[in-house]
Each structure stands twice: as C-alpha cells, then as structure tokens.
C-alpha cells in the first residue's frame, strides 16, 4: 500500500520544501544575459570599451 501525502513525516516534507526553495534561489542567480552576447553587442555598437 502506498503512503498518502498525509502520512508523509513532517521532516520529509520540510526537507522537500527546503530543497524546492534552494533550487528556486539558485535558478534566480543565473544571469539573464550571456557574457558572449553582451560582448558581441558592445562590439557591434561601435563605442569604445569603457565608454
């Protein structure tokens, strides 16, 4: 017989919730723009570096 969600121990639920929160935090840390694309855009703009 499969255990239902109500029978899952609290510690297991807490661990799953923590893993979900950590995964979301790590995903939010990923850059929205890749460095190579930024470099290509800057080079195509014709502006000197640091301007």
The first five atom37 places (N, CA, C, CB, O) and aatype in JSON, in Angstrom:
{
  "aatype": [20, 20, 20, 20, 20, 20, 20, 20, 20, 20, 20, 20, 20, 20, 20, 20, 20, 20, 20, 20, 20, 20, 20, 20, 20, 20, 20, 20, 20, 20, 20, 20, 20, 20, 20, 20, 20, 20, 20, 20, 20, 20, 20, 20, 20, 20, 20, 20, 20, 20, 20],
  "atom_mask": [
    [1, 1, 1, 1, 1],
    [1, 1, 1, 1, 1],
    [1, 1, 1, 1, 1],
    [1, 1, 1, 1, 1],
    [1, 1, 1, 1, 1],
    [1, 1, 1, 1, 1],
    [1, 1, 1, 1, 1],
    [1, 1, 1, 1, 1],
    [1, 1, 1, 1, 1],
    [1, 1, 1, 1, 1],
    [1, 1, 1, 1, 1],
    [1, 1, 1, 1, 1],
    [1, 1, 1, 1, 1],
    [1, 1, 1, 1, 1],
    [1, 1, 1, 1, 1],
    [1, 1, 1, 1, 1],
    [1, 1, 1, 1, 1],
    [1, 1, 1, 1, 1],
    [1, 1, 1, 1, 1],
    [1, 1, 1, 1, 1],
    [1, 1, 1, 1, 1],
    [1, 1, 1, 1, 1],
    [1, 1, 1, 1, 1],
    [1, 1, 1, 1, 1],
    [1, 1, 1, 1, 1],
    [1, 1, 1, 1, 1],
    [1, 1, 1, 1, 1],
    [1, 1, 1, 1, 1],
    [1, 1, 1, 1, 1],
    [1, 1, 1, 1, 1],
    [1, 1, 1, 1, 1],
    [1, 1, 1, 1, 1],
    [1, 1, 1, 1, 1],
    [1, 1, 1, 1, 1],
    [1, 1, 1, 1, 1],
    [1, 1, 1, 1, 1],
    [1, 1, 1, 1, 1],
    [1, 1, 1, 1, 1],
    [1, 1, 1, 1, 1],
    [1, 1, 1, 1, 1],
    [1, 1, 1, 1, 1],
    [1, 1, 1, 1, 1],
    [1, 1, 1, 1, 1],
    [1, 1, 1, 1, 1],
    [1, 1, 1, 1, 1],
    [1, 1, 1, 1, 1],
    [1, 1, 1, 1, 1],
    [1, 1, 1, 1, 1],
    [1, 1, 1, 1, 1],
    [1, 1, 1, 1, 1],
    [1, 1, 1, 1, 1]
  ],
  "atom_positions": [
    [[0.83, -1.16, 0.0], [0.0, 0.0, 0.0], [0.9, 1.25, 0.0], [-0.96, -0.02, 1.22], [1.84, 1.34, 0.79]],
    [[0.6, 2.21, -0.89], [1.36, 3.45, -0.99], [0.95, 4.42, 0.11], [1.17, 4.09, -2.37], [-0.24, 4.6, 0.37]],
    [[1.92, 5.06, 0.76], [1.56, 6.06, 1.77], [0.99, 7.3, 1.11], [2.79, 6.43, 2.64], [1.45, 7.72, 0.04]],
    [[0.01, 7.89, 1.74], [-0.59, 9.1, 1.19], [0.22, 10.31, 1.63], [-2.07, 9.25, 1.64], [1.12, 10.2, 2.47]],
    [[-0.09, 11.48, 1.06], [0.6, 12.71, 1.43], [0.43, 13.01, 2.91], [0.09, 13.88, 0.59], [1.35, 13.53, 3.54]],
    [[-0.72, 12.7, 3.48], [-0.98, 12.96, 4.89], [-0.12, 12.09, 5.79], [-2.46, 12.73, 5.2], [0.12, 12.45, 6.95]],
    [[0.35, 10.97, 5.3], [1.17, 10.07, 6.12], [2.66, 10.35, 6.0], [0.9, 8.64, 5.72], [3.46, 9.71, 6.68]],
    [[3.05, 11.29, 5.13], [4.45, 11.62, 4.98], [4.95, 12.34, 6.23], [4.68, 12.49, 3.72], [4.32, 13.29, 6.68]],
    [[6.07, 11.9, 6.78], [6.59, 12.54, 8.0], [6.89, 14.03, 7.78], [7.86, 11.82, 8.48], [7.29, 14.44, 6.68]],
    [[6.7, 14.81, 8.82], [6.93, 16.24, 8.73], [8.36, 16.56, 8.3], [6.64, 16.9, 10.06], [8.57, 17.49, 7.52]],
    [[9.33, 15.8, 8.79], [10.73, 16.06, 8.44], [10.96, 15.9, 6.93], [11.65, 15.12, 9.23], [11.73, 16.65, 6.34]],
    [[10.3, 14.91, 6.33], [10.4, 14.71, 4.89], [9.8, 15.89, 4.13], [9.7, 13.4, 4.46], [10.39, 16.38, 3.16]],
    [[8.65, 16.35, 4.58], [8.0, 17.49, 3.94], [8.86, 18.74, 4.06], [6.62, 17.74, 4.54], [8.99, 19.52, 3.11]],
    [[9.45, 18.93, 5.23], [10.31, 20.08, 5.46], [11.55, 20.02, 4.56], [10.73, 20.15, 6.93], [11.96, 21.04, 4.0]],
    [[12.13, 18.85, 4.42], [13.29, 18.68, 3.57], [12.95, 18.96, 2.11], [13.86, 17.26, 3.72], [13.73, 19.61, 1.4]],
    [[11.81, 18.47, 1.65], [11.38, 18.72, 0.27], [11.13, 20.2, 0.03], [10.11, 17.93, -0.05], [11.5, 20.74, -1.02]],
    [[10.51, 20.87, 1.01], [10.24, 22.3, 0.88], [11.56, 23.09, 0.81], [9.38, 22.79, 2.07], [11.69, 24.01, 0.0]],
    [[12.52, 22.72, 1.67], [13.82, 23.4, 1.68], [14.54, 23.2, 0.35], [14.69, 22.89, 2.84], [15.13, 24.15, -0.18]],
    [[14.5, 22.0, -0.19], [15.15, 21.73, -1.48], [14.5, 22.56, -2.59], [15.06, 20.23, -1.83], [15.19, 23.07, -3.47]],
    [[13.19, 22.69, -2.55], [12.46, 23.49, -3.53], [12.87, 24.97, -3.42], [10.94, 23.34, -3.35], [13.08, 25.62, -4.44]],
    [[12.97, 25.48, -2.21], [13.36, 26.87, -2.0], [14.79, 27.12, -2.48], [13.22, 27.25, -0.53], [15.06, 28.15, -3.11]],
    [[15.69, 26.21, -2.18], [17.09, 26.36, -2.59], [17.2, 26.3, -4.11], [17.96, 25.26, -1.95], [17.95, 27.08, -4.7]],
    [[16.47, 25.39, -4.74], [16.51, 25.29, -6.21], [16.0, 26.58, -6.85], [15.66, 24.09, -6.68], [16.56, 27.04, -7.84]],
    [[14.96, 27.15, -6.29], [14.45, 28.42, -6.81], [15.45, 29.56, -6.65], [13.16, 28.78, -6.12], [15.59, 30.39, -7.54]],
    [[16.13, 29.59, -5.52], [17.14, 30.62, -5.27], [18.3, 30.48, -6.24], [17.64, 30.54, -3.83], [18.76, 31.48, -6.79]],
    [[18.78, 29.27, -6.46], [19.89, 29.05, -7.38], [19.49, 29.42, -8.8], [20.35, 27.58, -7.33], [20.28, 30.02, -9.54]],
    [[18.27, 29.08, -9.2], [17.8, 29.42, -10.53], [17.72, 30.94, -10.71], [16.42, 28.8, -10.79], [17.98, 31.44, -11.81]],
    [[17.38, 31.66, -9.67], [17.28, 33.12, -9.78], [18.65, 33.77, -9.88], [16.52, 33.69, -8.58], [18.75, 34.93, -10.3]],
    [[19.71, 33.08, -9.51], [21.06, 33.64, -9.57], [21.67, 33.57, -10.96], [21.95, 32.92, -8.59], [22.67, 34.23, -11.21]],
    [[21.09, 32.79, -11.86], [21.65, 32.65, -13.2], [21.52, 33.97, -13.95], [20.94, 31.51, -13.97], [20.49, 34.64, -13.86]],
    [[22.55, 34.36, -14.69], [22.49, 35.62, -15.42], [21.43, 35.59, -16.52], [23.85, 35.95, -16.02], [21.2, 34.56, -17.15]],
    [[20.79, 36.74, -16.73], [19.76, 36.82, -17.77], [20.39, 36.96, -19.15], [18.82, 37.99, -17.5], [19.78, 36.59, -20.16]],
    [[21.62, 37.5, -19.19], [22.31, 37.71, -20.47], [23.67, 37.03, -20.4], [22.46, 39.23, -20.78], [24.36, 37.12, -19.38]],
    [[24.04, 36.36, -21.46], [25.33, 35.68, -21.51], [26.43, 36.69, -21.82], [25.32, 34.55, -22.56], [26.21, 37.64, -22.57]],
    [[27.61, 36.49, -21.25], [28.73, 37.41, -21.43], [29.11, 37.53, -22.9], [29.93, 36.96, -20.6], [29.44, 38.62, -23.37]],
    [[29.08, 36.43, -23.62], [29.43, 36.46, -25.04], [28.48, 37.34, -25.84], [29.43, 35.05, -25.62], [28.91, 38.06, -26.74]],
    [[27.2, 37.29, -25.51], [26.22, 38.11, -26.21], [26.41, 39.59, -25.87], [24.78, 37.67, -25.86], [26.28, 40.45, -26.75]],
    [[26.71, 39.89, -24.64], [26.97, 41.28, -24.24], [28.2, 41.81, -24.97], [27.17, 41.39, -22.7], [28.18, 42.93, -25.48]],
    [[29.26, 41.01, -25.03], [30.47, 41.42, -25.73], [30.2, 41.69, -27.21], [31.55, 40.36, -25.58], [30.68, 42.68, -27.76]],
    [[29.44, 40.82, -27.83], [29.11, 41.0, -29.24], [28.28, 42.26, -29.45], [28.35, 39.78, -29.77], [28.5, 42.99, -30.42]],
    [[27.33, 42.53, -28.56], [26.5, 43.74, -28.67], [27.34, 45.0, -28.5], [25.37, 43.72, -27.63], [27.15, 45.98, -29.23]],
    [[28.27, 44.99, -27.54], [29.14, 46.14, -27.32], [30.04, 46.36, -28.53], [29.98, 45.95, -26.04], [30.21, 47.49, -28.97]],
    [[30.61, 45.29, -29.05], [31.5, 45.42, -30.22], [30.72, 45.93, -31.42], [32.16, 44.05, -30.56], [31.25, 46.73, -32.2]],
    [[29.49, 45.51, -31.59], [28.68, 45.94, -32.74], [28.22, 47.38, -32.6], [27.48, 45.03, -32.92], [27.85, 48.02, -33.59]],
    [[28.23, 47.91, -31.37], [27.74, 49.28, -31.16], [28.71, 50.33, -31.67], [27.48, 49.51, -29.7], [28.3, 51.46, -31.95]],
    [[29.98, 49.98, -31.8], [30.98, 50.93, -32.27], [31.51, 51.85, -31.18], [30.41, 51.75, -33.37], [32.39, 52.67, -31.45]],
    [[31.01, 51.74, -29.98], [31.5, 52.56, -28.87], [32.79, 51.96, -28.32], [30.45, 52.67, -27.76], [32.92, 50.74, -28.27]],
    [[33.76, 52.81, -27.91], [34.99, 52.26, -27.35], [34.72, 51.59, -26.0], [36.05, 53.37, -27.19], [33.76, 51.92, -25.31]],
    [[35.59, 50.66, -25.64], [35.45, 49.95, -24.37], [35.56, 50.94, -23.22], [36.52, 48.85, -24.24], [36.45, 51.79, -23.21]],
    [[34.67, 50.84, -22.26], [34.7, 51.7, -21.08], [33.97, 53.01, -21.26], [36.11, 51.99, -20.71], [33.91, 53.83, -20.35]],
    [[33.39, 53.21, -22.44], [32.68, 54.48, -22.68], [31.27, 54.43, -22.14], [32.65, 54.82, -24.17], [30.53, 55.4, -22.26]]
  ]
}
